[in-house]
Amino acid sequence: MAAAQPEPYVWTAESRNSSESMPVGGGDVGMNVWVEQGDVLFYLSRSGSFDENNTLLKLGRWRVHLSEPFRAQSLCQQLVLADGYWQVSDGRLLVQLWADTEKPVVHVSVSSTHGAVGVEVTYESWRTQPLTLTKRERFQTSYKFAAPRGLQTRPDSIVAMPHSLTFFHHNADSTIFDATVAQQQLQPVKDQLVNPLRRLTFGGRMQGEGFRLKGHTRGRYASADYEGWTYATQRPRRHCELTVTLAAHQGTIGEWQQLLEATQRSVNTPVDRKTSRQWWRQFWQRSYVEATDGPAAPLARNYTLFRYMLGCNSRGQWPTKFNGGLFTFDPEYVNAAEEYRLSPDFRNWGGGVHTAQNQRLVYWPMLKNGDFDLLLPQLDFYRYVLPNAELRSRHYWGHGGACLTEQMENYGLPCYAEYGTKRPAGFDPGMERNAWLEYEWDTCLEFCQMALELHRYAGTDITAYLPLVRSCLQFFDEHYQYLALQRGAKRLDGNGRLVLYPGSGGETYKGAYNSASTIAALRTVAAGIGDTALLKRLPDLPLTEQDGRRMLAPAQLYERIQNVESTQLYPVFPWRIYGIGRPDLQVARDTYQHDSLAVRFRSHVGWKQDLIFAACLGLTDEAARLCQLKMGDGPHRFPAFWGPGYDWTPDHNWGGSGMVGMQEMLLQEVGQRLYLFPAWPKEWNVRFRLHASGGTVVEAEMRDGRPRLVSITPAARAQDVVLQ
């Protein structure tokens, strides 16, 4: 295969503030890096850094100051995508940052070609004192709008020694987990529940040869006061390096320190640099979407930049969060309102709570990208919380299966705030009392399908994920029979089918009777795992007529509309029952083009899937229109920092849904057939390499209106190609 190494992304001037930062990272570490008033600054984040309130805390801000200023006329900030590092240079001075892809270590190096320079590095922390959270600020926690009065973020511990600085946050025994268990009447089974927050310690240590503690400082950046500890080279040098080594551990602080020191001892900078750059080079070999001219050029560039951001959490124990991932910055640069003048820890919609409808869109594009390792943190998240979800079903309702709710904590229970704090006496304790989330359980089936697709695409052994798949199907089968017996004497309807009531079509079609999104999900996953008994019990997809056109319906019936999701089109995506090369394509096209609610809800913003629907249905002009809106430059200097949309910036479910849409425009697989450019404008020059099932890799290009298959592996699959 031809090389597929992306060009560096370059700025030739300083940045004004943290919103004009570039993302850089690796493993499970992310940094926002920028140059401001001659200094290099970076925020540091690591997946899984959850405090007592389930805020995903940053690990500080660093400021690198050189005794010689950069020359503005030759300044160049670049994200060297091919090798996964960031640098700034003016031809004389060079500062580089990179994160090890195999272990949680950040490397900073400074070089000078014209003479020795002095280097100062300041660690800046805004968490040196207890911080009482404002009403808006509580939305960074899982308490959100239901937070107790006076809720605080506890301070970190910071130990400044002459040659190193250690910083860490240690959670106490009592956290929001305990409050959630009490709220949801789970005390009798509390000891059986997994709890990722109790005594969690996370942080790290900064050190570098020749650096020594110089002093302590105070200041303010954006709207957050900070304290700083400055380490300086003891004499000017032509080259110097420092590391920030990270560790996270549940247990004692002493155990955390042992882990930190073991990681420090394992650092071998030349070897680690080579290993990390090799990782990024093979990452880019897996797949690409490239365009050097025409309308597709900025879209392909942004696709590549966003894929880099996703690649920075390839080793994470925890999934990449939809609401900013590892790359959030000071919130006042996202929203200028006074209430957002908060600390850099803020992100809307929580840190430890996972909104599944949003998370899924971050992870669907990884299959066609061939980024199968990147899928694992999300799938392993569901494996981790599975025992708690199954325990909920047994405890509340006495049946089997995993009840996995839409907004779910990193310990598998409903979000504290969204569970509902104003609950009438006798209300089912297993249910969320929430107008948007009640009876919304089916999103977990998309992650089950991702596991099945992982096997279909890559041949991966998914034995470890099959209990999750079976348990999710079991829940729907047993719970809806349980609910039927609460209403009457029969478990099934007159045709021997399940009655999926009350149900939900996303957060939108509430009180649904046989929701299309749920039926499509259950049918697809049950077929994928060969559960023929359940397939026989499932109702048919609901259809309707509008103005003489047969269309997909969101449900047989529903009580009200709560949000703006077009779940009547979920049988198109993610469930692929309708689309190009499949039966009744016109039914789905008419639904997209003429269903009054689907038309009213149409948008490119945030998690909206209209681009995906249009591409899957072969509506080329519509897909092109929406692709330019969705994958065009975001509002910030770094063009893949989209948002806030419905969530926060950088909006990762905006980028993920855009990636899926572009992939579907370029390549669709139906049975054995591979459709190339099924919804791609012929006037948009592009070249791509994407994956399909059975280890298939397709490379093709559209040039001057002519589609061409460049290569395909295995070669026998060339007979399956359909050029559109």
Disulfide bonds with the S-S distance in Angstrom:
none
